[in-house]
Amino acid sequence: MKRLDERANAVQWRLRAMKRLWSAEAEPEMPFLDREPPEGGSVGQIDYPLAATEVDGETLNIGGWVAFESGPTARVEIWLDNRSLGRARLGIPRADVEEMNDLPHAAVAGFEMTADLSQALAEGATGAATLRMVATAADGRSYEAERVPIVLAPPPPAPEPSSPPPPVVPGTANGGQGRRLLVATHQLNLGGAQLYLMDLLRGLLDRGGFAPTVVSAMDGSLRGELEAMGIPVHISGVFPMEDLSAHLGRVEELTAWARPHEFELAFVNTATALSFPGAEVAARLGIPAVWAIHESFAPSIIWAPLDPEVRALGEEALSGAAFAVFEAEATQRIFEPLLDDERGRNIPYGLDLAPIAAKRESFDNAAARREAVIPADAELLVCIGTVEPRKAQIPLAQAFELIAARHPHAQLAFVGGKSTDPHSVALEECIAASPHSSQMRLIPITPDVDPWYGMADVLVCASDIESLPRTVLEAMAWETPVLATSVFGLPELITDGETGWLCEPRDLKQLAAGVDRFLSTPAEERRRIGRASRELVEQRHDLGTYAERIGSLLEQAAKDKESGGQSSVATS
């Protein structure tokens, strides 16, 4: 019964959240502001696309700015005629807006979104159309910018993918040490999907049965750890994605490198264009591929920059995968139209809980707070992650500003700043300009975030796109409760008021209300929710169990290939 309640809770939140289309990050050139702001309490405009722009694809980058004299912008709704395209991402740095007026928060008055037009085009929405931007301030005032006429061109016909060479027969097992596993990933720097892969490979090595080799498009600090684990690493470089001939040439080169290794299986990590050439290589080698997809973007958005024929190759590789693994049901549903024979599997990923338990046992909260210069009596809110628009750190700072006066002992720490990064600089300036700047701080990015989990009274995840963030699971494993936006896999993990708190995404007032709700929650209730969240992670997100399920899936894919049969692995 409890599991049914959790699923009902998740459905309730998704029905609200999925009314919106979440955008990918877009950074087009900002056009010069060609008009002076009128007098009054609010002003703004759509900067791009320009009037009369002909849109000839399935995605549309939209951006501009809006500022209110009364305070920060709570949300921005974008409309195509009478069709809602969803809420735009807020808090984008705009130095040009700051220069032309002195309205509050002008320096971060920008908004942006990448809209998925595929459904509208499929329903015949072509020809003349009008873009609308309607903004709402934190105090409830609204403002609609001048409308922008555009032209929607019919989508081009999908190209036929090029036929790959006939597959070769894979080699035999690796001397009794396990099946030779080709692992294709995008990069080896610090990041959620990369750390996920590290944990999975450790789990597979502990389980036994596989001899992995990692191929990565980009190098990074995790390469040394992989090699210390005895896992060979090959850096392939970034594949050409805007020229079909160059792309196919690189795929052939990587296939020629891989063939002598006699791989029996492939595991592809992430759906980005940096990773899917690994699946193309697997198809050329004639070996089954299992694909782990973390991105909660529609394929029309995540693969929008690709040459149409290269994109078709990626879609063909995904449709031919033995299995595709998703950590969230909501993410799985996005990609199901590209998967053959119901090959999607929802398997919430696991953490190595033993090191976290050991650190918790020896953790000295008071000492850690002294070292970090956090007052012992502070109610500490922590947001962990590289500063970027998708993670909504600037709107979180603005939301905190709205309620900080009512909670003088509250402090908000952002962990993940980079001194040379423009988004980090904009967040730092936003904090400095706040009347409650003494209650907020930006901490440089660090590979050791465990002390912040231990010190925090709550982890805040304000992102507008997340499948199942590793930081949320790690916080819950630390028994630190989580306040998160209700996007994709988060409402599948968090039951509001029981294992954490949820709030609506891309809405500054709702985010402020969520922070205020936590800070108004009695200490015993916070501890109860923290304990419940830890128990949930221990029960559902153990690394050993996850590695066993992935290992079984890989074994099934190999056996199906050998027998020429169809996969029959259960989802549970």
N, C-alpha and C positions, 0 to 999 in steps of 0.2 A: 504493500500500500504506500509506503514511504516513497519508493521509486516512482510510482504513478503520480504522486503529488509533485515530485521534483520535475517530472516531464511536463505536467500541467503548468507548473510555474514557468518553465522555460518557454513553452508555447505562448503563454500570455505575454511575456516580455517580447518575444520575437515578433508577434503580431503587431506590436507597436513599432518596434525598431525597424522591421523589414519593410515598412511603408516607405522608407527612404532608400535612395540609392547612394551607397558609399563610394567615395571617389578615390582614385589613385592620386599620388602626389604629382603635381604639374608645376613646371617652372618656366613658362614662356616669358619672353621679354615684356617688360611693363611699358606700354605706350605712354608718351608724354601726356600729362593732364592738360587738356586743351580748353578748359573753361574754369573760370574763377568760381569758388563756392558761393552760393547765394547766402544772404544774411538769414539768420534763424537758428533753430536748435538742432537741425540735422541736415546732413548732406552726404552724398555718395553717388557712385555711378558704376555701371558695368564698363570695364576697360576693354575687355576682349571676350568674345569676338567683336570685331568692328561691325558697324552697320553694313548690311548688304553682303556680308561674308557668305560664300557658298560652302556649306558643310558637306563633304563628300565621303565621310566615313561613319563608323558606328559609334565613335566617341567624340565628345566636344569639350574642349578645355574652356572653362568660364572663370573669369576673375574680375576683381574690381576692389572697391573700398567703400566703407560707410563709417561715419562718425556721428555721434550724438553729443550735444552739449551737456545732456543730463548724466552721462556716464557711459560705461562700456556697452557694446552690442551683445545682446543675448543670443540671437540666432539670425540667420539669413536664409530665406527660402528662395529657391530658383524655380521658375516656371517656364515651360515651353507652351505658349498659348494657355490652354486650361489644364495642361498636364503637369503635375508636380514632378520635378527632377530631383527633389530632395533638398536637404540642408547643405549649405556650403561649409567648408572648413574655415574657422575663424583664427584671428591672431596672427595673420601674416604680416611681416615687417613691411612698412611703407614709409621710408624716409622722405619721399617726395610729398606725401600728404602732410607729414609733420611740418615741412617747410612752408606750406601754403596756408596753414591755419594753426591755431593754438587750442583746438578742441581736445578734451581729455582722450587719452589712449589713441591719438592720431598716429603715433609711431607704429602701432600694430593694428591699424584699421583695415588691413587687407583681408579679402576672402578669396577662396578658390575652390574649384571642384572640377573633376573630370566626370562628365555625365555619360552614362551608357544609353545610347539612342537606339539600340538594336530592337527593343520591343516596339518603340514608336514607329520605326521604319517598317518593321514587319506588319504593323497595322495600317500602313499606307500613309503615314504622316510625312509626305514629301511636298516640296514647293515652298511657297512663302510661309514664314512662321515668325513668331515674336518671342523674344526672351524677356522675362520680367524678373526683377529682384525686389523682394519685399523684406525689409529688415525690421527687427523688433529690439528695442532697447531694454536694458535690465529693469527700467521702471515701467515698462509696458507700452511706451510710445512706439509708433510704427512709422515707417518711411518707405515709400516706393520710388525707386530711381527711374530715370527716363528709360522707356522701353527701347529695345534694340531689335530691328527687323533683320532676319537672316533668311537664307534659302537652304532647304534640305534637299540634297541630291539623292536620287535612288541609290541604294547600295550596289556596288559592282558584284557580278556573279562570282561565287567562290571558285578559285582556281583548282584544277585537278592536281593533286600532289605528284611530284615526280616519282617514278617507280625506282625503288632501291635495287641494288644488285641482288641476285639470289643468295639466301643465307648459307653460311658455311656450317659444317657439323662441329659443335663444341667439343672441347677436349674432355678427357676423363677426370675423375675426382683427383684432388690434389694430394696424392700419396697417402691417403687415409687421414689427413689432417683437416679435412672438411672441404666443402664445396668452394670452388674459387668464385669469389663474389666481387664484381665490379661495382664500386660505389661512386656515383657521379653527383657532385654537389657544385654550388655556385661560388662559394668563397670560404676562406678559412680564418677570417677575423672573428672577433667577438660579436655574437649576435644570437638571438633566440634559436633560429633554425640550425645554426652551426653547433651550438651547445647541445641541442636536441640530438644531433647526429653523433656527437662525441659520446653522450650517455648511451645511445643505442648501440654503438660499436662496442663499448665496454660490456654492455649486457650480452651482446651476441658472443663476444669472446669468452665471457664467463659461462655462457650456455654451452658453447662448443658447437662444432659442426660446420663452421664457415672460416674461410681464409680470405679476409677482405683486402682489397687494394683501392685506395681513394684517388679519384681523378677530380681535380677542382679547376674551375676556370680562373680563379684568382688565389694567390698565395695569402698567408696570414700567420698570426702568432700560434694558431692551433696546429700548424704543421709539425712543430717540434713535439707536441704531445702525442700526436698520432704515431710519429716515428718511434717515440719512446715506448709506445704500446706494441711495437713490432709491426705496424701497418705501413706498407709502402705508400708513398704519395707521388703522384704525377701531376704537374701543373700544365694544363692544356692551353691556357690563354683564353681570351674572350673570342667566341666564334662570331664571324660576320653575320649580321642579322638583316641587313638591308640589301644584300646582293645574293641571289639564289646560287649562282655558280660558285662564288667564293665560299659560301656556306657549305655546299656539297663537297667542295674540295677539302675543307677542314674536317668534315665528318669522315671522309675517306682516309685522311691521314691518321685520325685517331683510331679508326677501325684497323688500319694496318699495324698500328702500335699494339692494339689490344689482342689481335688474333693469336700471336705466339703464346700469350699467357693462358690460353684455353679457359677463359672464364665460362662458368656454367649458368650464372645468374647475374642480374643487374639490379641495383637498388638506386633509385633516382630521388634525390633530396631537393624539394621545392619545385614549384611550377614555373619558375622564372626562365627567361630565355637563356640564362647562363647555364642552366642545368639540363634542359631537355635534349641537347645533343647526345647526352649519355644514353637516352632511350633510343635515339636514332641508331647509335652504334650497336646497341643490343639487338635491334631488329636486323641489322646487317650481319651480325654474328649468328643470328638464329637462336638467341637465348631469351628466356622470359625476363621481363622487367616488372618489378614492384615499385610503385611511385608513391612517395610521401609528399602530400600537398598541404602546405600550411597557409597559403595566401587566400584570404576571403575577398578576392576581387573577381568580377566576372571575366571570363577569358577574353572578351572583346576589349576589356580595359588593360589587363595585364600583358596581353600580346599586341596591343594597338600599334606600337612603334615598328613592328616587324614588317618586312616585305610580305605581301599576302601569300606568296608561294612558300616562304619559310614558315609562316604561321600555319599553313595547311599541313606542312610536314610535322610540326609540333602536335597539332590536333590528331593527325593520323597516328603518331607514336603513342599519344595518350589513349586513344581508342583501342589500340592494340596491346596495351599493357595487361599483364596477367592479373594484377590487382592495383587499385589506387587506394591509399590509406589516408584517412582524414581524422584529425583530432576533434572535429566538431561536426555534428549532423548538418548544421546550417551551411558549413563550407562544402560538405559533400553534395548537397542539393544543387549548388551552383554549377558543379562540374559534371553531374550525372548525365546531362544530354550528350557529353562527349565520350561517355564510357559504354562499351559494349557489354551485353549479357550481365548487367547488374554486378559489375566487378568492384564497385566501391565498397570500402569497409570503414566503418567508424570505430576507431580504436584510440581512445584518449591516452595520450602518451604518458610515460612514467618518469619518475625522478629517482635518483639514487638517494634514498632517504637516510641511510646509515650515517654518512658524513654530516648531514644536517642535524640529526639527533645528537651526535657527539658534540657538535659545536654548541647546540642549545644547552646541553648539560653543563658545559664549562663556561658559558657566556656570563660576563659580569656587566649587567646593564648600566650600573652606576659608573663604573670605570670607563665604559665605552662612551657614555654621555659626557663625561669630563674631558676625554680626549677630543671629542667632536665639538666641544663647547656648546652643548645642549643643556639647558637648565634641567635639574632633576625633576622639577614639578611641571615641566612643559608637556602639553599634549601634542605629540609629534606626529604629523602627517608626512608621509614619504611617498614621492613619485619617482620610480626608478626606470631609466631608459634613456637612450640617446635623444637629445632634444631635436625634435622634428615636428612639422605641422600635424602629421597623422596622430601623434601622441598627445596633442592638445595641451601642452604645458602652459602656453600663454593664456588660453582661456581658463585654465585651472587657477593660475595666479589672479586673474581678474575675478573669478568666482569667489576665491578665498577673500579677496579684498572686500567683497560685499558683506561678508559676515564676520570679518576679523574683529571688529569692535565689540561684538557680543561675546567673544571668546579670547580675552587678552592673554591667556596662558597657552593658546594654540600657536604652533610653529609649523611651517610648511617647508620641507627640504626637497629640492629637485636634485636627483643624483644622476648625472649623465651629461654634464656640460663639456663643451670643447671651446677653448679660448679663441680659436680662429674661425669658428663656425658662425655664420650670420644669424642662424636661428637662436643659438646660445646667447649671442651678443644682444639680440632683440629681447630675449627673456630677461637677461640681466638688467637691461635698461628699463624694462617694464616693472621689474621688482624695485629698482632704485627710485622710480617715479611714484611709486605707491605711497600713500600716507601710512601704510602698514608695512613698510619695507623692513622694519626691524623684526617682523615675524616671518619673513621669508628669506631663503638663501638658495644659491645655486652651487652644487658640489661638482667638481670635475669628475669625468667618467673614470671608473675604477673597476678592475677585474674582481675585486673583493667587496661585494655588496652585502655580505652576510651581517656585518655589524649594524647596518641600517635596518635590516629585517628585525634584528634583535631589539634595537632601540625604539622602533616605530610603534606607535599605538594603533596605527592603521596604514595600510598601503592603499594609495589612490591610483587607479588606472582610468584615466580620462580619455583614452584613445577612441577614435571614431571607426577604426578598423583593427580588429584583432581576431584571430581564430581561437586560440587558447594560450594566452601569454604565459611564458615560463615564469616571469616574475610573480604572477598571481599565485601559481602553484607553489613556488618557493616560499612566498610569504605565508601561505596557509600551512605549509609544512613547519614553519617556525611558530605556528599558533598565533600569527599576527592576522587579525581580521582584515578584510578587503572591501573597499568601496569601489565599484567598477561601473562603467557604462554597459548598457544591455545590448551589446553587439555580438552577433554570431555565437561563438562557443561559450561566452561568459554566462549567459542565463542558463545554459545547460550545466554549468558547473556550480553556480551560486544560486541558492534559494534565498530570495530576498527576506531579510529578517531572521534567517535561520543559520545559514553558513556564510553570510556576508550581507552587503547592501548593494542594491542596483539603482541606477538613475538613467534618465534618457540621455542619449548622446547628442552632441552638437547643439546643446541648449545650455547657455551659461547660467540661466536662472535655475534650471533643474540641477545642474552640477553644484551650484551654491547651496541649494536646498539639501542635496545629498550630504555635503560636507557638514552643514549645520545639523542635520539629522544625526550623523555620527557623534559630533561633539556634544550633542544634547542627550546621548544615550548613557545611562548609568554604567559605572565601571564594571559591575558584576555582569551586566548584560553583554558588554563587550567581551569579557573573558569567556562567557558561555559560547558566544559566536566563534571566538578564536579556537576554543577546544573542538567545537563541532566541525570547523573547517579543517583542522589538522586530522581529525578522525576520518573525514571524507577522503583526503588525499592519501592517507595510509591504506584505506580500503580499496581505492580505485586507481591510484596512480603510482604503484610500486614498479620500479624499473625492471626487476626480475620478471614480474608477470608480463610486463609490456614486451620485453625482449623475447620471452617465450612465445608470445602470440605472433610477433613479427617473424621470428624464426620458423614457426610452424607454417606461416603464410608463404615464406620463401621456399620451404621444403615442398609444400603442396604445389607451388608454381613449377618447380623443377620436375616433380614426379608427373604432373600433368603434361609437361612438354615431352618427357621421355615416353609416356604411354600414348601420347596423341589425344588424350581425353580432355574433358572440361573440368575447371576448378569447381570444387564443392565445399570449400571451407565455410563454416558457419560464421556469422558476425559476432557471436558472443564468445 
